[in-house]
Amino acid sequence: MEKREIRSRVYWLGVVDWDRRLFDSLVPLPDGTSYNAYLIQGSAKTALLDTVDPAVTEMLLAQLADVPEVHYIVSQHAEQDHSGSIPHVLAKYPQAQVIATEKGKDLLMLHLGIPAERITAVADGEELSLGDRTLRFLHTPWAHWPETMSTYLVEERILFSCDLFGSHLATSDLYVTDEGLAYEGAKRYFAEIMMPFRRFIQRNVDKVRALPLDLIAPSHGPIYGRPEFILEAYRAWLADAPKNVVVIPYISMHGSTRLMVQRLVSALVARGVTVHQFDLAATDIGKLAMALVDAATLVVGTPTVHVGPHPNVAYAAVLANVLRPNLRYAAVIGSYGWGTKAVEQVAGMIPNLKVEILGTVLAKGAPTAADYAALDQLAETIAAKHREAGLA
């Protein structure tokens, strides 16, 4: 794809990766992704903001073929999908200087072997003149690495936000045209990448909100021509209070746990609670992460495998522990044949979740009438806790 003009002498460069389906060997990409770089030509100097994943370096270099000189390469984030092509761009422009935060400088030297003398560290709020254009650097740590920053083009009121406000979304549209599609992509991205650092993200969003903004141009996904759309979405996702929502990831080997989940879901719905149920045998793990953004309660459903939880359930528990959603309550339900330590082991997998445990319901074999009654009582306890917390 050719470079595309955003404003006079301000261009989108990069690659739309339609076919990539996994990021970091971990994050599902059902809608592909993009690696966005931006070229800003001032009256005196030219800056390139970020590069692209090393696998597609040649496509970026082709877009730069008619650009005679780049004076600055702004590295907003040292991760490979942003910085991996910097050595190739430096080879093309041997006089160029890399701009990064102090921590970014260290990481670029460590991961890419860029010499220290080729990198200039900038302070939070520091400005760089391109002549008739001014770049202001805003440190945005833990969005989602410690060295990240955003860049504000003062004269055009454009925020180049790096991973902040991004979405893994492959599209030929330069700007957001379908806000519903963009919302889902950005929420998935927030859940999988930003949610563990929500208190830092809140500070970064507050810093951004203070700027006059006409555009927000992230490093993944389309550009926001209406910045308030994504700022308001982040405001909701970062809210302190979760919603009247229960998330139930589960798996069932012989049907007993499935029957228990079905009974609990029915009982919760009857009490006015919204439920998201995920069969971990076939779940897009990103959908589970998205549901956790809003959830007040997590109920894990597991059969017993050699005394412990099913491996898929263990993975989901570890994922929830890493993502640190704003949960208030948790419970475990499931089944076993002769003995189990599934509850203790699941509890040991979620130390980061500061939740109140509302109980367990474990059926020996197929669930009985007493097990179903216990599930009804668990549903009542969850609904009451949500009401007491003002969530319902």
N, C-alpha and C positions, 0 to 999 in steps of 0.2 A: 504494500500500500504506500502511496506517495505521502509526503508530509502535507499537513493540512493547516491552513491559516485560521487562527483563533481571533486575533486582532492584527492590525498592521504590524508586520515584522515580529509577530509572536506565533509560533507554530507548534502543533502537535506532531511529534515523531514517535516511532515505536512500532509495535507489532501486536496485531490481534491474533491470539493463539486459539483458534476455534476448536482444536482437537485435543488439547490437554485436558486430562481427566483426574489428575492427582497432583497435589502440590506438597512439596517437602516429604514425599512418600507417605503422606498422612491425610491431608485435607482434600476431600472430594471436590471436584470441579465439574458439576453437571452441566454448567453453561460455559465452559471454557474460561478464558481470562484474557487480559491484555497487559502489556508492559508499556507504560506510557512514559515517554521522555518529552521534554519541551525545549524548544530553541527560541531564545530571545535576542534579537539583534538591536542593540542601541546605536546611537550615532557614533560612538567611539569604540565600543567593545561588544563582543558577542558571548553569550553564556549558554551552555547546554545543561539543563536540569535533569539529572539522572541519565541512565542508559537503559539497556535491556538485558534480558537473560542471555547468558553466554551462548546458548544453543541457537540464537537468532541474531548474533552479532552482525552477520553480513547484511542483513536487512536494514539495520540501523546505518551501517556504513554507506549503503547505497543511497539512503535518504540524505546523507551528509555530503554526497559526491559534489554537489554544486555550492557547498559552503566553504569559501576559501580559508576562513580562519575562525577558530574557536579559542577565545582567550581564557575562559573559565569553564570548568566542569563542576557543577554543584552536585555533590554527593549527599543527598538527603538521608540515605539509609544504606548501610554497608552490606545488606543481604544481597545475595548473588543476582536475584531477579531485577535488582535496581542498579547494582554496581559492577556486575560481572564483566561487562564490556568496557569498563573504563580503561584498562590497559591498552586495548586496541584503539580506542579514541585518542589516548595520549600518544600512541605511536603515529597516528595520522596528523596530530597537531602537537609537535614536540615542544612548542613554547607554552602550551596550555598549563594552567595551574588548577589543581583540584581544591575545591572549597568544601569544608566539612566542619562538624563540631570537633572539639578536642577528643572526645571519645570516638567519634567517627574516624578521625585521623589514625588513632591507634588500631582500630579494627581494619581499616583499609590496608594498613601496613602489614597487619597480621594475616589477613585472609587473601589478599591479592598481591602482596609484595611490592606495593607502590612505594617508591623511595620517600623518605620524610621531607626532602627538599621540594618535592612536587606537590605537597599538600599544605594548604594554609588553613589553620583553625580559626573559626569566627565565633564571636560571643553572641549570646542571646540579644536580639534587637540590633545587632550591628548591620550596617548598610554598605552596599557596594554599588558604585556608580558605573553604568554602562554608557554614560554620556547623557542622553535625554531619557534614560530609563534607570530606575533605582530598584535594586533588590534589597529587601529587608529579611534577615534570617531570624526565624522564630524557633527556638529550641522546643521540641515537643517530645521529651523523653518518655520511653515506654509506650510509644505508639508505633510499633510494639517492641522495639529494641531500645536499649538505654541511650543510644547515640542519635536517635532520629531528630530531624528538624523539618520544618516547612519553610517555604519561601514566598514572600509577598511582593508582588510587582506593584509598586506604589501608584504609579501614574495610571495604570489600567485597572486597579482594584481587583486583581486576580490573586487568589491564594492557590499556590501549588502545594497541595497538602500531603504529598507522599502517600503512605499507607492510610493515614487518617482519612475517614470518609470514603475509603475505597470499596470496590466490589469486584469479585471475580465474575466478570460478565463479558463475554465476547459479543460484540455488536459492531455493525458498520456505521452506526450513528455516532457522531462525534459528541453530541450532547444527549442528555437524558430526554427521551421523547415519551416513554411509557413509565410513569412514576410508580405504578404498581409493580412492574417488573424490576425497576431500580430499587424499590424499597425492599423487596425480598432478597435481592442480591446483596444489598448493603447490610441487611440484618444478618444474613448468613455470615458475611465477612466479619461483622462486629462480634457475633457469637463465637466464632472459631478463633479469632485472632486478638480482638481488643478486650473482650469481656474479663479476662484475668487481671487486667490493669485498669479497672474502671475508675479508681480514684485518681489515677494519673490522667486518664483520658478526660475526666471531668475538668481538671485544671487546664488541659490543652484546649478543650472546647471553649471554656470561658475566655481564654486568651484570644482565640480566633473570633469569638463573637464581638469583641471590642473593635474589630476592624471594619471599615466600610468595604463591602464585598459586592462585586458584580458577578464573579464566577468563582467556583471552587473546582480546581482541576486536580484530581487525585492521580496516583501512579498506577492504579488498576481501575478499569471500568470507565464509563462515559463521564463527561464534564457536566457539572451541575450549573445550568443556566439560571436556576432559581435556588440560590444557596440556602434560603430559609427552609426549603424542603428537607434537606439532609440534616441541617442543624436542629430542626424540630424533632426529627426521627431520633437523633442521638440524645436529645433531651429526654425523650420518653424511655429509651433503652437504659439510660443512666439513672433513672429515677430511683430513689431510695426504696420505695415501697413496691414489692412485687404485686402481681394481680391474683385474683381468685382462681388460680390455675394449679392443677396437679399434673405432673408428668410421670408417666409409668413406663419405663423401659423394662422389658421382660423377655424371657424365652421359655419355651415349654418343650420338654422332650417327649412326654407321653400323654399330654393333655391336662394334667392336674393343675399345673400353674396357670394355664390358659383359662380354665374354668374359674379359678379364683380371681384372675384379673377381670374377667367379664363381669363377675358379680360385684367387684369393687367399683368398676366403672359405672355400672348401672346405679349402684347405691349413691355414688357421688353426684351423678347427674341429677338424680331425684332430689338431691339436697341443694341444687343450684350451683354446683361447682363445675367449671370448665375442665375437661380432661383431654390430655394428649397421650395416646397409647402408641407404643412403638414395639413391634415384634423385632427383636434384635437379630433374628435369623435373616432378615432381609431389609433392615432399615438403612437409609441414607443417614449416616451419623451426623451430617450437617443439619438435617432437619431436627434431630434430637437437640443439638446445640442451640438452634434457633428457639425451640420451645422453652429451653431452660432460661432464656433471657427474661421471660415474664413470669416464670413459675414461682409460687410460694412453697410448694411441697413436692418432694421427690419420693415416689414409692417404687422401690426396686422389687421386681418379681423374678424369682429364680428357682429352678429345680436344684437338686443337690447332685454334684458330680464328685465322687470320691471324697465325700465329707464337706467339700467346699462349694462355692457358687459356680455356676456354669461359666466357662471362660469368656463368652460373649458378655455376660453380665459383669464380670470382673473388669473387662475393658471399658464398658460404659461407666462403671463406678470410678475408675481411674480418670476417664475423660472428664466427668463431672468435677472431680477433685482438682484437676488441672485448670479447668475453665473458671472455677470459683463463682458460679452464679449466685445471685442474691436470694438464696433460698432461706426460708424460716424453719421448715419442718421436714422430717424424713421418716420413712417406715420401710420395713421389709416384709414381703409376703412370699410364700413359696411352698414347696413340697419336698419330701424326702422319703426314702424307702425304709431304712433301718436306723440311720443316725446322721446327724448334720452339725456342722459348725459354720454354715453359710452366713448366718447373721453376724457372728463375731468377725468373720473374715471380710465381709462387705464393709462393716463399720471401720475396720482397720484400713480400708482403702480410701476413705474420705475424710482424712484429718483436717483438710482445709475448709470443709463445710461446717460453719458454726451454726448447726441446726439443733432443734429440739427433736429428739426421737420420740415419735408418737406411739410406737409399739411394733409388734411383729405378729404375724399370723402364719403359722407353719402347719401344713397338713401332712400327716403320716399316711402316704398313699393317696387315694382319691379323697377330695374334700368331702366332709360330712356336714350334716345339718348344723352341728356346733361350729364348724369352721366358717360356714356361710354366715352364721349369726355374728361371729367375731369380725368378719369382714364388714358387715353392716355397722357394727359398733365402731370400727376403725373409720369408716366413712363419716359417721356422726361426729367423731372426735376431730377429724380433719376439718369438716364444715364448721364446727363450733370454734376451732382455733382461728380459722379465717375470719369468722364474724367478729370475734373478740379483738382481732388485729385491725379491724376496719377495712378488710379486703373485700368482703362480700356485700 
